[in-house]
Amino acid sequence: MGTANHREADSEDLRDFLVKQYMAVHYAVMDQVERKTGKRPDYYKRLEMNLLEDVFGSVDEMHYNGIDFMARLISLLIVNQALPNTNHRTTLEFANGILIRLGYKMDTSGLVDYINDSKHILEKGYKDYRVNHYKLTEKMLTDALGAQSGRLAMMDSKSIIDSLKQLANSTGTSMSKH
């Protein structure tokens, strides 16, 4: 297999792994909500797997510092609303799993405010809602990481992607804490 074909296969493997992990986190979040409330969240739309595949299929093409990469990934997943419910909780739990594997710890105390502000941006549908959502997400991530955000900003997206590829190539790994 040629180098270009090998890179394409690598990207597809990473995409498939990330979709699978994201869905595992989604089901864990749904179970967590059910344990807490006694019922599963209602589905308000159909699952749009193609949206997840598009986002995760593009991670190899993202060339940013670590903060920008993670903020863009979080924002894209939330803005695209691929899941039938729990998009915010699933995405934040998934991103936190990545950050933990990279050696970072998020302070999750401000996430409720972030979710409320995020939903407000999405519901209003302002002309620049994608840009505004990204800026909100970048601020949330910087605040949630605190002093660690400078260290993540010095990391490049290639390093994060390489870590994700290593995780994808190892066996028995899961990004769900539940």
Residue pairs with C-beta under 8 A, 6 or more apart in sequence:
1 9
7 60
10 60
10 165
11 57
11 60
12 57
13 165
13 168
14 56
14 59
14 60
14 161
14 164
14 165
14 168
15 53
15 56
15 57
15 59
17 164
17 167
17 168
18 56
18 59
18 164
18 168
19 49
19 52
19 53
19 56
21 94
21 97
21 174
21 175
21 176
22 52
22 56
22 77
22 90
22 91
22 94
23 52
24 174
24 175
24 176
25 90
25 93
25 94
25 97
25 175
25 176
26 83
26 86
26 90
27 176
28 93
28 176
28 177
28 178
29 86
29 89
29 90
29 93
29 178
30 40
30 41
30 85
30 86
31 178
32 178
33 40
33 41
33 86
33 89
34 40
41 85
41 86
42 85
43 84
43 85
44 84
44 85
45 81
45 84
46 84
47 82
47 83
47 84
48 80
48 81
48 82
49 82
51 80
51 81
51 82
52 77
52 80
52 82
54 80
55 73
55 76
55 77
55 80
55 82
59 73
59 157
59 161
59 164
60 161
62 69
62 72
62 73
62 157
62 161
63 156
63 157
63 158
64 72
64 156
64 157
65 152
65 153
65 154
65 155
65 156
65 157
66 102
66 152
66 153
66 154
66 155
66 156
66 157
66 159
66 160
67 138
67 141
67 142
67 145
67 149
67 152
67 153
68 138
68 153
68 157
69 156
69 157
69 160
70 95
70 98
70 99
70 141
70 152
70 160
71 134
71 137
71 138
71 141
72 134
72 137
73 95
74 91
74 92
74 95
74 137
74 141
75 130
75 133
75 134
75 136
75 137
75 138
77 87
77 91
77 94
78 87
78 88
78 91
78 118
78 122
78 133
78 137
79 122
79 129
79 130
79 133
81 87
81 122
83 90
88 115
88 118
88 119
89 115
92 108
92 111
92 114
92 115
93 176
93 177
94 175
96 106
96 108
97 175
97 176
97 177
98 160
98 164
98 175
99 105
99 106
99 145
99 152
101 163
101 167
101 175
102 152
102 155
102 160
102 163
104 145
104 148
104 151
104 152
105 145
105 148
106 141
106 144
106 145
107 143
107 144
107 145
107 146
108 144
110 140
110 143
110 144
111 140
111 144
114 136
114 137
114 140
117 136
118 133
118 136
118 137
121 129
121 132
121 133
121 136
122 129
122 133
126 132
141 149
142 149
145 152
167 173
167 175
